[in-house]
């Protein structure tokens, strides 16, 4: 399932028990994986155009912005929550039938890993910014723009929907 192209979800099926159950399973799987911030349906053996991104990706971007400004990392999380990551309840953004609308030419190289390729990490060049349209888990169409780490996660998950893994794009593997 990881190497094939995922199929679109018919809009009328988004509210079906099958899709609701799949999304719930994806959220639970990501929740139980402390190092994961995104997950695509093909990683769950479902060749459907669905992926989720944890709100944690936004927090990573916020912490990186604060660090670049020369500020020390906060003692508490940005929202004041002091729970460790492993027990934190994150919200998840659901993308069904995503379509890239804009992607920046500027690329940034950064380290990546993948829940489907445990223990392997490598550097990958990805666009700094992306804008995509998709449907949420209720069938409502939306547009989401992202930059930085959130944009990287979106592109990583979009690759899963095409049957591409980060190891196919890695410029250098990290030990």
N, C-alpha and C positions, 0 to 999 in steps of 0.2 A: 504494500500500500504506500510506502514511503517514496517510491520512485515513479509512480504514475500521476497523471494529472487528475486533480479532483474535479468533480462535477458540480455544477450549480445546484442549489437547493430551490425547487419550485416555490415561489412566494407563498402559495396557498398551503404548503407543507411546513412552513416555519413554526406554526402554532401546533403542529401535530405532536402527539405523545412521544414519537420516536425522536424528533429533533429536540424537544424539551429535555428528554432523558439524556440524550447525547451531550447537550450543553451542560447539564447538571453534573454528569460524569466528568466532563472536561474540567469544570471548576473544582470539583473534588480532587481530581488527579493533580491539578496544578497547586491546589492548597496543600496537598500532602508532600509536595516536592519543594523543599526549602530553597533550592537554587534556581528554580524556574520562574520566569516572568511571562512566558507566552507558551501557547500550545495550539496546535492545529489538529483538525479532525483526522487527517491521514495518520497522525501519530497514535490515534486511538483505533486504527484499522477501519476507519470510515472515510472513503474517498469523496468527501463532500467539501465544498468551499466554505468552511467555517474555521475561524480561529478566535482565540481570546487572548487578551493582554491584561495583566494585572496592573492595578493602579500603582503598584510598586515602581513600575517603569517611570512614572511621573516623579516619584520621590527621588529616584536615582538622578534624574535630570535636575531636580531642585538642589540636591546635595552637591552635585557637580558645579552648578552655578554659584552656590555659596562658597565652595572651595576656591573657584576661580577669582572670586571677589576678595580673596585673602582672609575670609572668615574661617574660624575654627568650626569643625563639625559640631552640630548641636548635641547637647547631652540628651535631649529628647528628640523624638521624631518630629517632622515638620508640623504634624497635626496634634502634637502634645502627647501622643500615645507612647508609653514607656515599655510596652510589651516587646519581647524579643521577636525577631522576624518569624521564627518557626511557629509561633502561636498567634501571630497577628492575623486578624480577619481582613483580608484585602477585598476590594470590590473588583469586578472583572468587566472589561469592555468586550462586547461580543460583536464580531464582524462576520456577517453572512453575505456571501456573493460579493466580496470586495472588488472594487475596480480602482486602479490607480488613475488619478486625474492629473496630478502634477508631481514631478520629482525633480529635485535640484540637480544641477550639473556638478556642483561641488561635492566631492566625496571625502569621507573621513575614514581613516583606518583605525580599527579597534579590535580588541579580543572578543571572541565569541565562543560559546559552547552550545550544546544542544542536549536535551533530555533523551533524544533518540541515539545519540553518540556519546554515551557516558565516558567521562574521563579524558576526552579529547578537547583541546582548545586550540584556536588558531586566530590569526589576524585576517580580517575581511574588510575590504573597502566597500562602503555603502554610501548612498546619497545622504547628505546632511538633513534634508527636509523631504517630506512626502505629504501629499493630500490624497485621500481616498474616499470614495463613497461606499456604503454598505448598508445592509439592513441589520437592525438590532434583533434581539431575541423575541421581540414582540411584533416584528415585521415592519417596523417603522424605518424608512430610509433616512440616512444621516450622512453628513460629510465631516471628516475628521482630518485636521492637519496636525502634523507633529514634526518635531525637530529633535536632534540629539539622540539619546538612548531610546526614547519611545519610537522614533522613526526607524531606528535600527531594528528594534523588535518587530515592528510591523513588516519591514522588508524581509526579515528572517522567516516570519510566519507565512507571508505571501509566497516565498520560495517553496515552502512545504506544499502549498496548494498546486505548485507546478511540478512537484516531484524532485525538487532540487534541495540538497542539504548544504549546510555551511561548509562542509569539507570539500565540496566541489568548487567553492570560491575562495578557499583559504590561500593566502599568499605565503604564509609561514606558520607551521605548527609550533605551538609552545610546549615546552617540556614541563 
